[in-house]
Amino acid sequence: MQIRVIGLTIVIAMILATLSSVSTISYAQKPATNLSKDSIRGALTSIQNDASTLKPSWIVSGVFRMDNANTTSPIFNATFYMIKINGAASHQHVISDFKLNAAPITNNNSTIFNGTSTITMKDLLVKDVPTSITFMDESAVSIWLDPSKTKNHFGNTAIYGAQHLICVELPNYCFNVAS
């Protein structure tokens, strides 16, 4: 009887050790985030300050999308217009090729993805730009692009937006949809 109990204890210990290592492997493949969705998309709507005057100078308007948010290889893309607050100098930027450089950081209701990305600037691609993408609660997003890599083009503030696309939620506002 005592030999059976010892044998059973050893078997249970081996099963627990195996399960423990399986959950460690599983954790390594799926980072801990507080995101309920694996795909997040939304609108970028932000005011950017001029880097030298620190006063509002640019309006940012566009869209973003992150797929595979709950994996070790999230895919992030954004396209947006920048327009002077007087309506002049409209131009477009694209953020692509995001590469996560560490596990996402969760803090209260936020998840932060740090890595590098490629940014289209006037007539050139700027590669390996340190980029921080923060999803706040399930409502807001901020995108910080290292100003030293973009010659302060985006000012001294993050680009902000919402995790919602009104054209998806209320298509009648954006498209000519027959009733």
C-alpha positions in Angstrom: 0.0 0.0 0.0 2.8 2.4 0.9 4.6 1.7 -2.3 1.4 2.5 -4.3 1.0 5.8 -2.5 4.7 6.7 -3.2 4.4 5.6 -6.9 1.1 7.6 -7.2 2.7 10.6 -5.6 5.6 10.4 -8.1 3.3 10.1 -11.1 1.2 13.1 -9.9 4.4 15.1 -9.4 5.5 14.3 -12.9 2.2 15.3 -14.4 2.3 18.6 -12.5 5.8 19.3 -13.7 4.8 18.5 -17.3 1.7 20.8 -17.0 3.8 23.5 -15.5 6.3 23.4 -18.4 3.5 23.4 -20.9 2.0 26.5 -19.4 5.4 28.2 -19.5 5.7 27.3 -23.2 2.2 28.6 -23.8 3.0 31.9 -22.1 6.1 32.3 -24.2 4.0 32.0 -27.4 1.2 34.3 -26.2 2.2 37.4 -24.4 0.1 38.6 -21.5 -2.0 41.5 -22.6 -5.3 42.8 -21.3 -6.7 43.1 -24.8 -9.9 41.2 -25.4 -9.6 41.3 -29.2 -6.8 39.9 -31.4 -7.6 42.5 -34.1 -7.9 46.2 -33.1 -8.7 49.0 -35.6 -9.7 52.6 -35.2 -9.3 56.2 -36.1 -6.4 58.5 -35.5 -7.6 62.0 -34.6 -4.9 64.1 -33.0 -3.4 67.6 -32.8 0.4 67.7 -33.0 2.5 70.5 -31.5 5.2 72.3 -33.5 8.5 71.0 -32.1 10.0 74.5 -31.7 7.0 76.6 -30.5 5.3 73.7 -28.6 2.0 75.1 -29.9 -0.7 73.2 -31.8 0.4 73.1 -35.5 -0.9 70.0 -37.2 -4.2 68.0 -37.4 -3.7 64.3 -37.8 -6.5 62.2 -39.3 -6.4 58.6 -40.4 -6.8 54.9 -39.5 -4.8 52.2 -37.8 -5.1 48.4 -37.5 -3.3 45.9 -35.3 -3.7 42.2 -36.0 -2.3 39.3 -34.0 -2.3 41.6 -30.9 -2.2 38.6 -28.6 0.8 37.0 -30.2 4.5 37.6 -30.2 4.3 38.9 -33.7 1.6 41.7 -33.9 1.1 43.4 -37.2 0.5 47.1 -37.0 -0.2 49.5 -39.8 -1.5 53.1 -39.9 -2.1 55.6 -42.6 -2.9 59.2 -41.8 -3.0 62.8 -43.2 -1.2 65.7 -41.5 -2.7 69.1 -42.3 -1.7 72.5 -40.9 -4.3 73.9 -38.6 -4.9 76.6 -41.2 -5.7 73.9 -43.8 -2.4 74.1 -45.7 0.4 71.6 -46.4 -1.7 68.4 -46.5 0.4 65.3 -46.8 0.2 61.6 -45.9 2.3 59.2 -43.8 2.3 55.5 -43.4 3.5 53.5 -40.4 4.3 49.9 -41.3 6.7 47.0 -40.7 6.2 47.2 -36.9 8.6 44.8 -35.0 8.0 44.1 -31.4 11.2 44.2 -29.4 10.0 42.8 -26.0 6.8 41.4 -24.5 3.9 43.8 -24.3 3.7 45.7 -20.9 0.3 45.7 -19.2 -0.4 48.4 -16.7 -3.9 48.7 -15.2 -6.2 49.0 -18.3 -3.4 49.7 -20.8 -1.2 47.5 -23.0 2.0 48.9 -24.4 3.8 47.5 -27.4 7.4 48.8 -27.9 9.3 48.1 -31.0 10.4 49.7 -34.3 8.6 50.6 -37.4 9.0 52.1 -40.9 7.6 55.6 -41.5 7.0 57.2 -44.9 8.2 60.7 -44.9 8.4 63.1 -47.9 10.1 61.1 -50.7 11.8 58.6 -48.3 11.3 55.7 -45.9 12.6 56.0 -42.4 13.3 52.6 -41.1 13.8 51.3 -37.5 12.0 54.2 -35.8 11.5 53.4 -32.1 7.7 53.2 -31.7 5.5 52.8 -28.7 1.8 51.9 -29.3 -0.4 52.0 -26.2 -4.0 50.7 -26.1 -5.9 52.3 -23.2 -8.9 50.5 -21.9 -10.8 49.4 -25.0 -11.3 52.9 -26.2 -8.1 54.9 -26.9 -4.8 54.5 -28.6 -1.5 56.5 -28.6 1.4 56.1 -31.0 4.7 57.6 -30.0 7.4 57.9 -32.7 10.9 58.8 -31.7 11.3 62.4 -32.7 15.1 62.1 -33.2 14.5 59.6 -36.0 11.8 61.8 -37.7 13.5 65.2 -37.3 10.7 66.2 -34.9 8.2 66.0 -37.8 5.4 64.8 -35.5 6.2 67.3 -32.8 6.7 66.5 -29.1 3.4 64.6 -28.5 2.1 61.1 -29.3 -0.5 60.7 -32.0 -3.8 59.9 -30.4 -6.9 58.1 -31.6 -9.9 55.9 -30.8 -10.4 52.2 -31.0 -13.5 52.8 -33.1 -14.3 53.4 -36.7 -17.5 55.3 -37.1 -17.8 54.3 -40.8 -17.9 50.7 -39.7 -20.3 51.3 -36.8 -22.6 53.8 -38.6 -21.9 53.3 -42.4 -24.8 55.7 -43.3 -22.5 58.6 -42.2 -19.7 57.6 -44.5 -21.3 55.9 -47.5 -24.2 56.4 -49.8 -26.2 53.4 -48.5 -29.8 53.0 -49.8 -32.4 52.6 -47.2 
